Amino acid sequence: MSGAVKYRSKAIVELMEMPAAEHDETWLKDALQQAVMLELATLPPYLCGLWSIQEADSGSDVSETMHEIVFDEMSHMGLVCNMVTTVGEVPRIADSDLVPKYPGPLPGGVQPDLTVSLTGLSKPALDMYSRIERPDDPVVEERETHTSIGAFYTAILEAFRSRPELIKGTRQLTKIMAGAHGQGNNVIPLRTLADVEAALRVIKEQGEGTAASPENPFPGEAGELAHFYSFRQIFHGRKLIRVSDDPPRFDFLGDEIPMPRTHPMGTVPAGGWVAGGVPVSATVQQDLTAFNRHYSSLLRFLERAWRAEQPAVATQMLNRAVVEMFNMQGPAQALMATPLPGGSGMTYGPEFLYVAEDP
């Protein structure tokens, strides 16, 4: 891939400013690495929101929606990694320069006025989630002028269509996403242009819906909404319904959606709690360390999975990554049950800091 890659850059904006005629092999490979970083960047804030829901409300509609969206995003990242390897590259995931950094912007300069942070589920957090997923032309609420994730994926699709010979089908992983809620949620091999087109449609439309409808075209249940609209209706506390057929119009005027009870996780400062000047006890530090180690191992196993030449080794690495994902939940929720000092009523939460492997 060309040049040095950094998490905080304007790389996506710069890629999108290049004329379509210049979207060559180098452009596509650079764009796909940025896409890997984008997909990974959404997971920590969504996971913090999900894990902050108290156990008593873990079966609520909001909790189920958050769980489904997290599984979708994991699948999307896997599909993008398969796009990277199908064109002969390896996704860079376990790299201190490339892992998400919070609070801060999304990678590549997407939506530069948006600050993404790690905090518990709340109205401000839901507004942040929906801004991440906002389509170019939503069927409800205002549109914004910026480089959206959906527009970026459209450009990637057109680059694949103009150069289908780049699709080699190398090092393709398969993962049946146990617990996934709808169609298109498994990580599948991408060996043809049709495979890539289908995968990109899943990624775009599960997040943004279509220009004509807020519904997820790949639902677990009929009428399920795309991520943007799911987040917006939880934010508004009312289901999104069609209020007019001619012209089609939607509004948040449906049944009430109660917010679940949550642990009031505070916003993790840059570099983590200690770096932000927040005192931590020995027990809190133990949970922070355990979480960061599991998270870092998860990233390393993911990268090794897509680097592996032998399918059996790749599957083993991917399965070990899944184990680490589940290992993260215990210390995360222990932190969210521990009050911050100072009597603010807020709690600690996971930092998602990458820790290099011991030599």
C-alpha positions as CSV (number, residue, x, y, z in Angstrom):
1,M,0.0,0.0,0.0
2,S,1.2,3.5,-0.8
3,G,2.7,5.8,1.8
4,A,2.5,5.7,5.6
5,V,-0.9,5.0,7.0
6,K,-2.1,6.7,10.1
7,Y,-5.4,6.5,12.0
8,R,-5.9,10.2,12.1
9,S,-5.5,11.6,8.6
10,K,-7.6,12.9,5.7
11,A,-6.8,9.9,3.6
12,I,-10.5,9.1,2.8
13,V,-11.3,12.7,1.9
14,E,-8.2,12.8,-0.4
15,L,-9.1,9.4,-2.0
16,M,-12.6,10.7,-2.7
17,E,-11.3,13.9,-4.2
18,M,-9.3,11.9,-6.9
19,P,-11.0,11.6,-10.3
20,A,-12.7,8.2,-10.9
21,A,-10.3,7.6,-13.8
22,E,-7.5,7.5,-11.2
23,H,-9.2,4.9,-9.0
24,D,-6.7,2.3,-10.0
25,E,-5.2,-0.7,-8.1
26,T,-3.3,1.4,-5.7
27,W,-6.3,3.6,-5.0
28,L,-8.5,0.5,-4.3
29,K,-5.9,-1.1,-1.9
30,D,-5.5,2.2,0.0
31,A,-9.3,2.7,0.2
32,L,-9.8,-0.9,1.5
33,Q,-7.3,-0.4,4.3
34,Q,-9.1,2.7,5.3
35,A,-12.4,0.8,5.2
36,V,-11.0,-1.8,7.6
37,M,-10.1,1.0,10.0
38,L,-13.6,2.6,9.6
39,E,-15.3,-0.7,10.4
40,L,-13.1,-1.3,13.5
41,A,-13.7,2.2,14.7
42,T,-17.4,1.7,15.1
43,L,-17.2,-1.4,17.3
44,P,-15.8,0.1,20.6
45,P,-18.4,2.8,21.0
46,Y,-21.3,0.5,20.1
47,L,-19.9,-2.2,22.5
48,C,-19.7,0.3,25.3
49,G,-23.3,1.2,24.7
50,L,-24.4,-2.4,24.7
51,W,-22.4,-3.5,27.7
52,S,-23.6,-0.5,29.8
53,I,-27.2,-1.8,29.7
54,Q,-27.9,-3.3,33.1
55,E,-28.6,-7.1,33.3
56,A,-32.2,-6.5,34.3
57,D,-32.8,-4.9,30.9
58,S,-30.6,-7.1,28.8
59,G,-33.6,-8.6,27.1
60,S,-35.1,-5.2,26.1
61,D,-35.8,-4.2,22.6
62,V,-33.0,-1.6,22.8
63,S,-30.5,-4.2,24.0
64,E,-31.5,-6.6,21.3
65,T,-31.1,-3.9,18.6
66,M,-27.7,-2.9,20.0
67,H,-26.6,-6.6,20.0
68,E,-27.8,-7.1,16.4
69,I,-25.9,-3.9,15.2
70,V,-22.7,-5.0,16.9
71,F,-22.9,-8.4,15.1
72,D,-23.6,-6.7,11.8
73,E,-20.5,-4.5,12.2
74,M,-18.3,-7.5,13.0
75,S,-19.6,-9.1,9.9
76,H,-19.0,-6.0,7.9
77,M,-15.4,-5.8,9.1
78,G,-14.8,-9.5,8.1
79,L,-16.2,-8.8,4.6
80,V,-14.0,-5.8,4.1
81,C,-11.0,-7.9,5.2
82,N,-11.9,-10.5,2.6
83,M,-12.0,-7.6,0.1
84,V,-8.4,-6.7,1.1
85,T,-7.1,-10.2,0.7
86,T,-9.0,-10.9,-2.6
87,V,-7.0,-8.1,-4.2
88,G,-3.7,-9.6,-2.8
89,E,-3.1,-7.4,0.3
90,V,-3.3,-8.1,4.0
91,P,-5.4,-6.0,6.3
92,R,-3.4,-4.1,8.9
93,I,-5.3,-4.4,12.2
94,A,-2.9,-4.9,15.1
95,D,-0.9,-1.8,14.6
96,S,-0.6,1.0,17.2
97,D,-0.6,3.6,14.5
98,L,-3.9,2.3,13.0
99,V,-6.0,1.2,16.0
100,P,-8.9,3.5,16.9
101,K,-8.1,6.4,19.2
102,Y,-10.8,8.0,21.4
103,P,-12.1,10.6,21.8
104,G,-11.4,11.8,18.3
105,P,-12.6,11.8,14.7
106,L,-13.3,8.8,12.5
107,P,-10.3,7.7,10.4
108,G,-9.6,9.2,7.1
109,G,-11.4,12.5,7.6
110,V,-14.9,11.2,7.3
111,Q,-17.3,13.6,9.1
112,P,-14.6,15.8,10.5
113,D,-16.9,17.6,12.8
114,L,-17.9,14.4,14.6
115,T,-16.0,13.4,17.8
116,V,-16.4,9.7,18.6
117,S,-15.9,8.8,22.2
118,L,-16.3,5.8,24.6
119,T,-19.2,6.2,26.9
120,G,-22.3,4.5,28.1
121,L,-25.7,4.3,26.3
122,S,-27.4,7.7,26.5
123,K,-29.2,10.2,24.2
124,P,-25.9,12.0,23.3
125,A,-24.3,8.6,22.6
126,L,-27.2,7.6,20.4
127,D,-26.8,10.8,18.5
128,M,-23.1,10.0,18.0
129,Y,-23.9,6.5,16.7
130,S,-26.5,7.8,14.2
131,R,-24.1,10.4,12.9
132,I,-21.6,7.7,12.2
133,E,-24.2,5.8,10.2
134,R,-26.0,8.8,8.6
135,P,-26.7,8.3,4.9
136,D,-26.2,11.0,2.2
137,D,-29.9,11.5,1.8
138,P,-32.0,10.1,4.7
139,V,-35.7,9.6,4.3
140,V,-36.3,11.5,7.6
141,E,-34.5,14.4,9.2
142,E,-32.0,16.7,7.5
143,R,-29.1,15.7,5.3
144,E,-25.6,16.8,6.0
145,T,-22.8,17.8,3.6
146,H,-19.8,15.6,4.2
147,T,-18.1,12.5,3.0
148,S,-20.3,9.7,4.3
149,I,-19.2,6.1,4.8
150,G,-21.8,5.1,2.3
151,A,-20.5,7.4,-0.4
152,F,-17.0,6.0,0.3
153,Y,-18.2,2.4,-0.2
154,T,-20.0,3.4,-3.4
155,A,-16.7,4.7,-4.8
156,I,-15.0,1.4,-3.7
157,L,-17.7,-0.5,-5.6
158,E,-17.2,1.5,-8.7
159,A,-13.4,0.8,-8.5
160,F,-14.1,-2.9,-8.3
161,R,-16.5,-2.7,-11.3
162,S,-13.9,-0.9,-13.4
163,R,-11.2,-3.4,-12.5
164,P,-12.8,-6.8,-11.8
165,E,-9.6,-8.6,-12.8
166,L,-8.1,-7.5,-9.4
167,I,-10.4,-9.9,-7.6
168,K,-8.2,-13.0,-7.2
169,G,-10.1,-14.8,-4.3
170,T,-6.9,-15.2,-2.2
171,R,-7.0,-16.0,1.5
172,Q,-10.8,-15.8,1.9
173,L,-12.2,-16.6,5.3
174,T,-15.6,-18.0,6.1
175,K,-17.3,-17.4,9.4
176,I,-20.9,-18.3,10.3
177,M,-21.9,-15.5,12.7
178,A,-23.7,-17.4,15.4
179,G,-26.2,-15.0,16.9
180,A,-26.4,-12.9,13.7
181,H,-30.0,-11.7,13.2
182,G,-30.6,-11.6,9.5
183,Q,-29.5,-12.4,5.9
184,G,-26.1,-11.5,4.7
185,N,-24.5,-11.5,8.1
186,N,-22.0,-14.3,7.6
187,V,-18.4,-13.6,6.4
188,I,-18.2,-15.4,3.1
189,P,-15.5,-15.7,0.4
190,L,-15.4,-13.0,-2.3
191,R,-14.1,-14.6,-5.4
192,T,-16.1,-12.8,-8.1
193,L,-17.4,-9.3,-8.8
194,A,-20.9,-10.4,-8.0
195,D,-19.7,-11.6,-4.6
196,V,-18.1,-8.2,-3.9
197,E,-21.2,-6.3,-5.1
198,A,-23.4,-8.3,-2.8
199,A,-21.1,-7.8,0.2
200,L,-20.9,-4.0,-0.4
201,R,-24.7,-3.9,-0.7
202,V,-25.0,-5.6,2.7
203,I,-22.5,-3.2,4.3
204,K,-24.2,-0.1,2.9
205,E,-27.8,-0.9,3.3
206,Q,-27.7,-2.5,6.7
207,G,-26.1,0.7,7.9
208,E,-28.0,3.3,5.9
209,G,-31.1,1.7,4.4
210,T,-31.9,2.7,0.8
211,A,-32.8,6.0,-0.8
212,A,-36.5,5.0,-0.7
213,S,-36.9,3.2,2.6
214,P,-35.5,3.2,6.2
215,E,-35.8,-0.6,6.4
216,N,-32.9,-3.0,6.5
217,P,-33.0,-5.0,3.3
218,F,-31.3,-7.9,5.2
219,P,-33.4,-8.1,8.3
220,G,-33.9,-10.7,11.0
221,E,-37.5,-9.8,11.3
222,A,-39.9,-8.0,8.9
223,G,-39.8,-4.2,9.2
224,E,-36.4,-4.1,10.9
225,L,-34.7,-0.8,10.3
226,A,-31.2,0.0,9.1
227,H,-28.7,1.1,11.7
228,F,-29.1,4.8,11.3
229,Y,-32.9,4.7,11.7
230,S,-32.6,2.2,14.6
231,F,-30.4,4.6,16.4
232,R,-32.6,7.6,15.6
233,Q,-35.8,6.0,16.9
234,I,-34.1,5.0,20.1
235,F,-32.9,8.6,20.4
236,H,-36.3,10.0,19.9
237,G,-38.0,7.3,22.0
238,R,-40.6,6.5,19.4
239,K,-40.7,4.1,16.5
240,L,-40.3,5.5,13.0
241,I,-43.5,5.0,11.0
242,R,-44.7,6.0,7.5
243,V,-47.0,9.0,7.9
244,S,-47.8,9.6,4.3
245,D,-47.8,7.5,1.1
246,D,-47.9,10.3,-1.5
247,P,-45.4,11.6,-1.1
248,P,-43.7,8.9,1.0
249,R,-42.9,10.5,4.4
250,F,-41.7,9.1,7.7
251,D,-41.6,10.4,11.3
252,F,-40.9,9.3,14.8
253,L,-44.5,9.1,15.9
254,G,-45.0,5.4,16.5
255,D,-45.0,3.4,19.7
256,E,-42.9,4.5,22.6
257,I,-39.4,3.0,23.0
258,P,-38.3,3.1,26.6
259,M,-34.7,3.6,27.4
260,P,-33.2,0.6,29.3
261,R,-31.6,1.1,32.7
262,T,-27.8,1.6,32.2
263,H,-24.6,1.9,34.1
264,P,-23.6,5.6,33.8
265,M,-20.2,5.0,32.2
266,G,-18.2,8.2,31.9
267,T,-16.4,9.3,28.8
268,V,-12.9,7.7,28.7
269,P,-10.3,10.5,28.4
270,A,-7.6,10.5,25.7
271,G,-5.0,7.8,26.5
272,G,-7.2,6.2,29.2
273,W,-8.2,7.0,32.7
274,V,-4.8,7.3,34.2
275,A,-3.5,9.5,31.3
276,G,-6.6,11.7,31.9
277,G,-5.6,12.2,35.5
278,V,-8.3,10.0,37.0
279,P,-7.2,7.9,40.0
280,V,-7.6,4.2,39.7
281,S,-7.5,1.5,42.4
282,A,-5.6,-1.7,42.2
283,T,-8.8,-3.6,41.3
284,V,-9.8,-1.1,38.6
285,Q,-6.3,-1.3,37.2
286,Q,-6.5,-5.1,37.1
287,D,-9.8,-4.9,35.1
288,L,-8.4,-2.2,32.7
289,T,-5.3,-4.3,32.1
290,A,-7.2,-7.5,31.5
291,F,-9.6,-5.8,29.1
292,N,-6.8,-4.1,27.1
293,R,-4.9,-7.4,26.8
294,H,-8.0,-9.3,25.6
295,Y,-8.7,-6.5,23.1
296,S,-5.1,-6.4,21.8
297,S,-5.1,-10.2,21.5
298,L,-8.4,-10.0,19.5
299,L,-6.8,-7.6,17.0
300,R,-3.7,-9.8,16.7
301,F,-5.7,-13.0,16.1
302,L,-7.8,-11.2,13.5
303,E,-4.7,-10.0,11.6
304,R,-3.1,-13.4,11.8
305,A,-6.3,-15.0,10.5
306,W,-6.1,-13.0,7.2
307,R,-2.4,-13.4,7.0
308,A,-2.5,-17.2,7.3
309,E,-1.8,-19.2,4.1
310,Q,-3.4,-22.4,5.4
311,P,-7.2,-22.3,5.8
312,A,-7.1,-24.5,9.0
313,V,-4.7,-22.0,10.6
314,A,-6.9,-19.0,9.5
315,T,-10.0,-20.7,11.0
316,Q,-8.1,-21.4,14.3
317,M,-7.0,-17.7,14.5
318,L,-10.5,-16.4,13.8
319,N,-12.0,-18.7,16.5
320,R,-9.4,-17.5,19.0
321,A,-10.4,-13.9,18.1
322,V,-14.0,-14.7,18.9
323,V,-13.0,-16.1,22.3
324,E,-11.1,-12.9,23.1
325,M,-14.2,-10.9,22.1
326,F,-16.3,-12.7,24.8
327,N,-13.4,-12.4,27.3
328,M,-13.6,-8.6,27.0
329,Q,-17.2,-8.4,28.4
330,G,-16.4,-9.4,32.0
331,P,-13.9,-6.8,32.8
332,A,-15.8,-4.2,30.8
333,Q,-18.9,-4.7,32.9
334,A,-17.0,-4.8,36.1
335,L,-15.5,-1.4,35.3
336,M,-19.0,0.0,34.4
337,A,-20.2,-1.1,37.9
338,T,-17.4,0.8,39.6
339,P,-18.1,4.5,40.5
340,L,-15.6,7.1,39.4
341,P,-14.0,9.1,42.3
342,G,-15.4,12.5,43.0
343,G,-19.1,11.7,43.5
344,S,-20.2,12.4,39.9
345,G,-22.4,9.4,39.8
346,M,-20.5,8.2,36.7
347,T,-18.6,4.9,36.4
348,Y,-15.4,3.6,34.8
349,G,-15.5,1.8,31.5
350,P,-13.1,0.0,29.1
351,E,-10.4,2.0,27.4
352,F,-9.8,0.0,24.2
353,L,-6.1,0.7,24.4
354,Y,-3.8,-1.4,22.2
355,V,-1.0,-3.1,24.1
356,A,1.9,-4.5,22.1
357,E,2.7,-8.2,22.5
358,D,5.4,-9.1,25.1
359,P,8.7,-9.8,23.3
